[in-house]
Amino acid sequence: MDSSSLKGFELGKLVLRSGLLQSSWSKISHIHESPYSNQDSGLGVKFYTEGKSTFVVFGAPPIRRNSYGLTRLSGSEYENNPFHFLCSEKISSFSVYTTSFELFASAFYRNLPELKSKLLGLLKLEKPVIITGAALGGSVASLFTLWLLENIDPKLKRPLCITFGSPLIGDASLQQILENSLRNACFLHVAEAGLTQAIQADLFKPFGTFLICFDSKCICFEDPEAVLELLVGDNTDGRVDWRDYGGILERLDQSLMTDSRLMIDDVIDRMEERGIRKKLRFDQLKKLNDMKISLMHIEWYKKMSKMNKIGYYDRYKARVVSTVDIDLEKRKKELNEFWIKMVEEVEKMPQSEKSILKTRCLFAGNNYRRMIEPLDIAEYYLDGRKGYRTLGRSRHYVMLEKWFEAENIKTVRCKKRDLSDLLTFDSCFWAEVEESLILTNQLATQVGMMTSEERAVLTGKLERFEAYVWGMIEKREVSPEIFLEDSSFMKWWREYKVIKGFNSAPSLFTEFMNTWKYESYGQPL
């Protein structure tokens, strides 16, 4: 038996020993034995207090046969989707079990907001909150828990949702969203192997932890595929009445239920620990410090290049072969792999959790982009390609730039500040330089084959590049190393100056360059 299965048995035993399942089941039994409003057609909700813990029990009518449709919810439809916050940039919509959603929606504006407010207050007081239900009531309990989790401070203990024999409530998109979320650790679904309700593996997918019961034993599973294999059985009826779980609990190993020293908090903490451990398998943040060290080595490479009177972009472009350059190549590859994976993981995350992650890596990702993308640009143009910004740019650079700009961080380059170590703000700057070098080469070598209109088009593009550069110089957003004598930028300038000719009207940029003011650019004033 592998370590994952052993840990599953351990958590199963812990859950049974805590008495949590028995306490939840007794309250579910109570709500179904006593009348509540709309018992035949609607949703019932009851609130129980037991010691320090609070139980919220959802009761619902039996599931109608052949009522297993899906309702699609979009992240852009805020008014019609109470769970819009779960959507991510890659997954903009998902589907939920229609019957459960309709029941949840029927109480959404009636009594659920008040219940949500009350539970949030209890969680702030560090009171354990258990949300539970059986069959259809359990699936509505899951939806309510997802909705509640939107407003819970990440530092607080989360609620635990326990369901018994409940239908699966979401499609593969919802499963994928929650797979990359700590919310996944808030759900414990109790089900008997091969006898759960309404399994349609092509439509519905499991999420959370499943306590699968086999005769007198039980084990916890998190792997969705393993859960589906265990849930699907020979049950031709496709149903298990919620009341069956009283007998199922009685059949479980009675010796496990005699230890009352374990508290509900132990189960909640263990579930959360499993969720955190699982998330760490995907969470690239644990490697962020190593990546910062690699970036420091490349910053040293940048300084060393400048001491040799060449910018690090042009040194890399020159394909110098040395131990230092080989090390740079290795670290560049490592950094790119890390940040590509990081962006992929962030894009999968629900919006509310993504913002927390992005904040932690926002500046590191921005520094990486400004430092490493120029090297990728050098490779791109060395291969003889064109149009990097539109045709060759990796998506992860686009997203890192988008996220940083969305924070609207205002950075003013003080005139008294030395800019010698500045990284050019626009990480695509060198791509613009390369495109302009292609244009000057065309104008110099093909002038006799061009019409005046074609020449005017190319000259106009060069003038726009000139304006682009001057704008960054004025805002002190470009590195002084672009003005090193042998840089690609200075090569462009010399070619552009010839094309402009001595009789052309001077501009602020050409005056800046012709009077050698660039030599003092970036020095503290």
N, C-alpha and C positions, 0 to 999 in steps of 0.2 A: 504493500500500500504506500503511495507516495505521500510526501509531507503535506500536500494540500488536502488530501483526504483525511489525514490524521487531524489536522487543524479543524476540518469540517466536523468531525466527530466531537472534538473538544468543545467547539462552540455549541453544538447540539446539546451536549450534556449540560453545559452552563445554562442554556436557555431553560431546559427542563428543571434543573435544580433551583433556579431562581423563583419558580412558581409563577412566572410572568404569563405563561400560556394559560395556566389554569385560571388565574385572576381575570385575564382577558375573556376567556371562554365563558366564565360564569356570568359576566356582565352582558355578553352577547346573548346568552340564553335568556337572561332576564328581560332584555328589551324585546325579544321575540315572543316571550310568554305573556308580556303585559301589553295592552293596546297602546298605540300611539297614533297621532293624527295621520291620515292618509295611508294607513297600514297596507291597504290592498293595492294602492296605485302609486304611492309616493314614498318619500324618504323620511325616515325617523332618526333623530339625533338625541342621545342622552349623555349627560355629564355626570361622572362619578368621581368621588374623592376617596382615596384609600391610603391612609398614612400621609406621607409627603407627596404621593403620586396622584396624578390626575388622569383619568381614563375618559376618552371621548369615544362613544360607541355609535356606529352608523348601522341602522337597520333598513332593509329594503325588501320589496316583494320578490317572489321567485322569478327566475329568468324565464322569459318566454322562449319557446323553441324557435330555432331559425332566426334569432334576433341578434346576429353577430356582425352587424355592419360597422363601418368605420366613418368617423367624422374628421375631415381634414381641417387643421388649424394653422393659420399663417402668422408669422411673426409680425407682419405689417398690419394685421387687422386687430388693433388693440381692443376695440369695443367688443368684438365677437370672440376674442381669444383670451381668457383669463390667464393663460400660461404663455403669453407672448415672450416673457423674459427668458424662457428656456431656449428659444431659437438662437442659433449662432449664425455667423457669416456664411458658413458652408452649408448649414442645414436650416433653411429659412421656413420650413413647415414640417409638421408631423401629423399623424392621425391617431385618434383615440376611439375606444369602444363606444359606439353611439349610445347604447342604452345607459351606460354609466354616466356619460357626459350629460345626457338629457336630465337625468336625476340630479346630478350635481348642479346643473344650470338652473333647475327649477327652484333651488334653495339659495342660489348665489346672491340674490339681492334681498332675500327675506331674513334669514337668521344666521347665515354663515359669516358675514362680515363682523357681527358682534362676537361670535364664537372665536373668530380669528384674533380679534383684539384682546379678548380675555386670555387666550392661550399665550400670546406674545408677552403679556404681562407676567404670567406664571414662569415662562422660560427666563425672563430677565431676573426673576427671583431664584433662579436655579432649581426650580421644581421639575421633576421628571414628568413628561407628558407622553402618554401612550394613546395612540389613535388606532382604533381597531374596528373590525367588522367581518362578517362571514359572507361568502358567496357574492351576490351583487353589492351588498352593503360594504364588503371589503374593498371592492374595486372603487366605490365612491370614496371610501376612506383614503385610498391611495391618491386619488385626484385632489382631495382636500389637503392632504399632507404636502403634495407638490406645490399647491397654491400657497400654503402657509410658509413654506421654506423660502419664498421670495423675500420676505421681510425680516428674516432672522439674522442677527449680527453673527458673522462667522466665528466670533470669539465665544459665543454662548453654546451650551449643550443643545443639540438638536432634538426634536421629538422622534419617537420611534413608532412607525406604523406597522401593525401586525394584522395580517389577513389570514383567513381560514378558507381554503377551497374556493378562492375567488378566481373569476375569469381574468385572463391577461388583458391589460387595458390599452396597450399601445402597439404601434408598428415598429419596423426596424429603425426608422428615423428617431423615434423617441428613445428607443433602446440605445442607439449610438450617442445621443445627446447625454443621457444619464450615465453611460459607461465612462465618460470623461468628466464626471461631476461627483463631488463628495456627497451630493444628495442620494446617490445610489446606496450609501451605507445606512440610510434611514428606513429601509424597507425590509421586513422579515415576513415572508410569505410561507405559511404552513400548508402543505399539500401532501396527500397520500399518493405514493407512486402509482402511476397509471390510472388514477381515478379523479383527476381534477376536472374542472368544468370547461367545456367549450374550447378545446385546444384546436386551433387552426394555424398550424405552423407557417403557412404561406402568408397569413395576414398579421397574426399577433406574435409579438416577441417578448420574452421575459426581461425584467430588470430587477435589481436588488438581490438580496440573499434569500434562498429558498431552503426551508427546513423540510426535507423530503422524508416521509415516514414509511418504513417497511416493517410491517407486523409490529414487533416490540422494540424496534431500533429506529434511530433517526440520524440523519447526517445533513450538514449544511453545504449547499453548493452555491457558487456565484457564476460559474461559467454558463452563459446562456444556452449553448448547444447541449451541454450535459443536462441542464435543467429540462430542456424540451424532450430529450430522449427519455428521461425518467418520468415525465408527466404523461406522455402519450402511451397508452396501453390498450388493452383489449376491451375497455369499457364502451360497449356499443351504444349505451344510453347517452353517453357523453355528459353525464351529470353526477354530482355527489351532493346530496342535501347537506346544508350547513350543519344540521344536527348530528350528522355522523361523526363529527370531530370530537364530540364528547367521548364517544367510545374509542376513537383512535388514540386520544390522550391517555385513556385508562389502560390501553394495551401496551403503551410504552413502558420501558424498564422502570418498575416501581422503585427500585433502589435509588434511582437518580433523583427521586422527588422527595427524599426524606431530609435533605440538607437545606434548612431554611436560613442559614447564615448568609447566603449570597443575596445581595440586594438588586433591585431593578437597575440601579446605577451601573452595576457590574456588567450587565448585558448591554446597556446602551454604550458604555465605554468600549467594550470589546467589539461591538459592531462598528463603532467609529474608528477604532484602531485598524480593523481589517480594511475599512474603506481608505484610510490614509495610506496603509502599506500598499494596497492595490494601486492607488493613484500614483505613488512614487515610482512605480514601474514605467509610467508614462511621463512623469513630471520632470522636464529637463532642467528645472530651476536648481536641482541639487548639483548640477554640473556647472552652474553659472560662474562660480569662483575660478574653476579651472580655465574656463574660457577667457576670463578677465586676465589671467596670467599669460595666456597665449597672445592676447591682444597687446599686453605690455611688451612682449618680445618684438612684435611687429612695430610698435611705437619706437622701440630702440633701433630697429632696422631703418625706420624713417629718418631718425636723427643722424644715424651713421651715414646714410646716403647724402644727406644735406651737407655733412662735414666734407664729403668728397665732391661737393659742388654739383650734385645732381639730385633731382627730386626722386623720391622713392617710386613714383609712378614710372618715370623714365628709366630708372635703374631696372625695375622689373620688366619693363617693355624691351630693354636691351638684352634680356636673357643672359645676365651675368651668371657664370657657373662657379659657385664657391660653396663652402660648408654653410655659410650664413644664408645664402639664397636657397639651398636645399631645405634647410630648416624652415625658412619662411613658407615654402611651398607646402610642407607638411602641416604647418600650423594654419595656413589659409584653408586647406582642405578640411581640417578638423573643425574650424570655426564655421565654415559654410554648412557642413553636415549638421552641426548643432543647431544653428539658427533656422535652417530649413525645417528641421524637425520641430523646433520650438513654435514656429509660426503655424505649422500644420496642427499642432495640439491646441494652440490658442484659438484657431478658427473653429475647431470642433466644440469648444466650450460654450455653455450658455452665457448670454451677455453679462449677467450679473457677476459670474465667477471670472469671466475673461478680464473684466476691468481690474480685478485684484491682481491677477497674474501680470497683465500688461504694465501696471504701475511698478511692479518689482523689477521688470526687465526693460523698462522704457528707455532709460538713458544708456544702459549697456548696449541695447540693440541699436540705438542711434549712433553711438560711437563706432560700433562694429560696421554698420552700413557705410559710414563716411570713410572708414579706414580701408575696408576690404573691397567694396564695390569697384573703386578705381582699378584694382588689380584684375578683377574679372573683365573690366572694360578693355584693359590692355590686351588680355588674351583674345578677346572678341575681335578686335581690329587687327591683331597680328595674324589672325586666320583669314584676313581679307574680306571680312563681312562689313555690312553697313547697317545703319538704322538701329543702333543698340536700344535706344530708349523705347521704341515701339515694337521692335521685333526680337530683341535678344535679352531683355531684362528679366531676371528671375522674379517670380511672383512674391517670394519672401521679402525681397527688397522693397517692392511696391507696398506691401502691407506694413512693414516696419516704418516706412516713411509716412504712410497714411495715419497710422496710430499715433506717431509722434506729433504730427501736425494737428491732429484732432484735439490734442491737449492744449493747443493754443499757447504754447510757452513763448513768451516774449523775451528774446535775447538781444540786448543792445551791446555792440562792441564799443566800449569806452575808448576814446581817443588816447587816453593815457596808458592803455593796456598794451603790452608787448604781444604781438600776434605770431611770434616765431613758431610756436607749436600748434597753431590753429589747424584744424581739419576743415577743408572747404565745406561749406554748408550743403551745397548741392552735390550729392555723391555721383551724379551723372555729368558733372562738369567736364571731365576728360572725354566723355563721349561727344559732347558738343564741340570740344577742341578738335577731335578726330574728324568729325563731320565737316568742320570748317577747313581743315587741312585738305580734305578730299576736294572741296569746292575751289580752294586756291590753286590746287594742282590742275583741276579742269580748266580754270581760267587761264593758267599759264601755258598749258600744253595744247589746248584745243581752241585757242582764240580764233584761229583762221577758219575753223569749221563751224563757228557759231553765228547765229543771227544776232542782231543787236538786242532783240527781245529776249533771247535765251541768255545772253550775257547780263542783261538787266535783272533777270530773275535770280541768277546766281549771286550777283552783286548785292541784291536786296537781302538775300539770306545771310550774307556775310555782315551786312550792316545791322541786321537783327541780332546776330551773335555779338557784335561789338557793343550794342546797347545792353544786352544780357550781362556781359562781363563788367561793363561800367557800373551797372546797377549793383552788382555784388561788391565791387571795389568801394563804391560810395558807402555801402552799409558795413564795410569791413567784414565781409562774409567769405572771402577767398583767402587761401593760404599764400603767404609771401613766396613760397617755394616755386610758384608758377612763373616767377620772374627770374629764376636762375637762368643763366645765359644759354645753357644747352637744353632747356626744357622744350617739350613739344609746343607749349603755348608761345614761347618766344620765337620758335621756328615759324609758327603761324603768323605772328605779328610782322616778322620781316617780309614774309611773302605778301601779306595783306597790304603793307605799306607801299610796296612796289605797285600793286594793283590799284591802290587808291591814287597814286601819283602825287607829285608835289604841288599840283595846281588845284587839288580838291579843297573844298571848304573844311577847315579844321573843326573837330568836335572836341568835347571835353576829354574824351578817351584818347584821341590821337595827340592832343596837347600834353596830356599826362604821360604818355609814352615817349613822345618826341623830346620832351624836356627832362627825361630821366627821373621824373618824380617817383617812378615805381621803385627806384633803388632804396628809398626811405620808407616805402609802404610797410606798414605793420610795426614800425618802431614806435615806442612810447613818445608822445609829444610833451 
